Amino acid sequence: MAFATEKHGATSALQIEISAAVYALMTRIADYRAYRRTVAELSKLGNNELADLGLSRSGIIAAASEAVYGTRA
């Protein structure tokens, strides 16, 4: 009777790398969609409503970026 042995080391490591890359891509896509939704929602507001939030129309993109991605130094 013969037994076959399988080596999972290389395949498993490759699968982990691919899974990590796919997860990172999915996370980036989800973040970008949230960013675009935030920009769209803030753009719908009037100037007075934006002023109540402490924003101007020119600050919408920066505010959306900070809200989704956090502050980047």
SULKAUR-V165783 format. One record per run of one state. SS is the DSSP state (2 for helix, 1 for strand, 0 for the rest). FROM is the first residue (numbers start at 1). TO is the last residue. If there is no record, write none. Layout:
# SULKAUR-V165783
ss=SS from=FROM to=TO
ss=SS from=FROM to=TO
This chain:
# SULKAUR-V165783
ss=0 from=1 to=8
ss=2 from=9 to=44
ss=0 from=45 to=46
ss=2 from=47 to=52
ss=0 from=53 to=56
ss=2 from=57 to=69
ss=0 from=70 to=73
